Structures are given as C-alpha cells and as structure tokens.
Amino acid sequence: MTSGNARDTRPHVVIVGGGFGGLAAARELADEPVRVTVVDRCNHHVFQPLLYQVATAGLAPSDITVPIRWRLRDQKNTNVVLAEVTGIDPVARSIMLDGEPNTLSYDYLIVAAGARHGYFGHPEWEANAPGLKSMRDAHDIRQRFLLAFEHAEVALTASERDAALTFVVIGGGPTGVELAGAMAEIAHGRLYQEFRHSDPRKARVILLEAGPRLLSAFPEDLASKAQSALERLGVEVQLGTPVTMVEAGAVWLGEKQIRSEAVVWAAGNVASFLGAQLGAPLDRSGRVKVEKDLSVPGHPDVYVVGDLCYVEGEDGRPAPGVAPTANQTGTHAAKMILNTLRNRPHTPFKYFNKGDLATIGRSKAVAAFGKLHLSGTLTWFLWLFVHLLYLVGFRNRLSVLIQWGYAYLTYQRGVRLISNSRPPA
C-alpha cells in the first residue's frame, strides 16, 4: 500500500524518525515540490539534552516534548504516520510498518532512527541498569530514584538502608556527569526535612567510568574541573573502573560488589537495527558508513542521518552523536534530495562544531568552543540560555524557565511524582 493521493506525482520522501535529524530534514523540505511522510513510533519529539532532568524530577515530560504533528502543522506537503518501522527494502524502495498502512513506498528515504543504549554484549543488564534515550526511560529512572528514598525510610536494617541510598551511574560522558550531579544535588539538599527515619544526606552517588577520565570528548582541563565540581557535590568518581556485572540490587567491579537499588547506564550506545538492513558497511556500534553526501553506498536515493550515520569530518574523526550533528545531517540530506531533483551536484557534509557544553549540578558547567575553554557560574547561565533557545515552543520555554527558577530559589525539585509504588519491572 502506498501512502498519499494516487494522483499526486510529486516525488515521495519518507523520513523514519521524528527526532532532531528527522524533523530538521522535514522542515528543510517544507514548501518544496515533494510530498513528505514522517514515520515515528511515538507521537512526540523529545528534546533529549534535557531528558536527564525529567529522570531526576526537575522537569515534567510535557516540558521537553512537542507533538510531531503540531511541529509540522504548517507544512501542507507533510503527512505524519504513527507506526514502528519493522524493516526496510532498499531494492524495492519500501519500508515495512507494524500497522496500517503495512508498507510505504518511497522515491527518497531519510533514515533518522537514532540509537539506543548498548551494554557491550550484555543486554541482560538493561533490566537492572536502564539507559536514558526516551521518555519511558526517564520515567523508569525517576521511579527507581525516588522509590529508593522511600525504601530507605522503611528499611529494617542499616545495610538495607545503605543499599537504598546508594546510587550508581555507569559512564562518565555528558549524560552520566549530568545525572550524577543532579542526583547528588537532590540527595544532599533539603530533602532530609521530609523524612523521619532516614537521612538522604547520607546517600552515596557513585559515578563509574572505565576510561582514565570523565568527558572524553572535552579538553582534559575541563574534564578535570568537571570531576572536581562533582566531588564537591559529594559524588564519588571512580575512574579506570569497568563494570563486570549488573544484577538486581548490585553492581560488580571484578570481585568488588556495590549494593544499590538505583543503577543508571550511561556508558554506551548501539545504533538502530534498521541500519543493518541497508546493505552498507557498519561500524562497531552499528552506525552506517555513509558516502560523503550522507547517502548509502549503492543506494543514492537513501540517506542516513543523526546517531545512525557514521561520517568523518575533515580531521578524520567521526561527527559526534549529539543534537547539532543530527540537525546538520538532517538538513544536509534534505538539501541533497532537492539537489537531485534540480539536477545540481551533491556536496560533502561538513560538520560545524558549535561547541560542547555540560552542566554539573547547580551553578556549575563546562564549555569548549574550539580553543576557548569556559567553566563556572557564567558558563552555567550560558548552558541555561542555549538550552532554552533550542527548546521547541514558547510554552515549553516558559515552563522550563519557571521550573528552573523555582529549583534555583527553593532548592526543590518540582516534579517528584511516583506513579507506581512498585519498582519498574
């Protein structure tokens, strides 16, 4: 079954994924002589850089999401389909869906299916150490985090209380650093005023990193400052410490066991399985090694963008898996499709690094803009401004600004909602 009006002879561009890359591509094709179909298994776009704040009760899910249909409401040439893509046939130029329509034919395809957290060959660890890629993940982590304080309050023994008040974050990249900082800030803040039989200030927040330092993508001096800021918040940073096993209630580092009820995985990613269906070379993480214009080798009508694509910059290093890369690759892929339709030559993708930012709790952040390295309170305000600027929708910007102001003035998190008193399955 082919979507759209059968009499519509405009080239059909199908975009798989409504994240940064997919929406950037769709918006680049607005008002162009093509018909666009955006397919996503969720009806909403998530501003992933702030997902960790939902996971740590700082923001509500609605603060960082917008319906995909609303975002594309003014694009008359664009249709949205709520479905999960189960397969791609690049030879037949079609994708398979889990619902009606069960197939979609395309003239051009942009795959922006992203990545999920990877466990280095141990998928069984996910049940006890969830990652953070979706709103469901954020809800899962928030449940575990908040329930831990409740379990500590009713614990019968000191060892049970200690396990409940031990939080482990695995992975020292930006997500791990931001999660650990937020958790320590909450636990060691004014939360103790609300409990009678336990003291959240005695909580341990442990950040485990297998490599020699935190924030490997940042300059070394900023990584050192980030570690110092975390340690001042009370985070126990353990470097050169690979995890050997995760089980219910415990993390193992070789022969050493850390008992914990709330473990979060922020150590690695694996690309969507859809990349393997395109018949192109993959890297170790499953990313598609695309041509310089982001097209798939052997299939010039198929483009891969965002976290799913592997493309090298002029320095020979792959473009990082961050939101600016997704935006830039999505826009470039759409432009290449338009170049094809207009008989213009294709150009290689060039990643423009706008800088790297990471926050470490209240009033502390680090930033690298080329040779310019920044840290401290002013950098934190820059971090706030940049994230507000890129949030979609005035309502979201206003809501997030109010929540941040409330948290800054009161040292409280405004969305400490436990929707189920049982731990996530």
Secondary structure by P-SEA (a helix, b strand, c coil): ccccccccccbbbbbccccaaaaaaaaaaccccbbbbbbbcccccccccaaaaaaacccccccccccccccccccccbbbbbcccccccccccbbbbccccccccccbbbbcccccccccccccccccccccccaaaaaaaaaaaaaaaaaaaacccaaaaaaaabbbbccccaaaaaaaaaaaaaaaccccccccccccccbbbbbbbccccccccccaaaaaaaaaaaaaaccccccccccccccccccccccbbbbbcbbbbcccccccccccccccccccccccccccccccccccccccccccbbbbccccccccccaaaaaaaaaaaaaaaaaaaacbbbbcbbbbccbbbbbcccccbbbbccccccccaaaaaaaaaaaaaacccaaaaaaaaaaaaaaaacccccccccccccccc
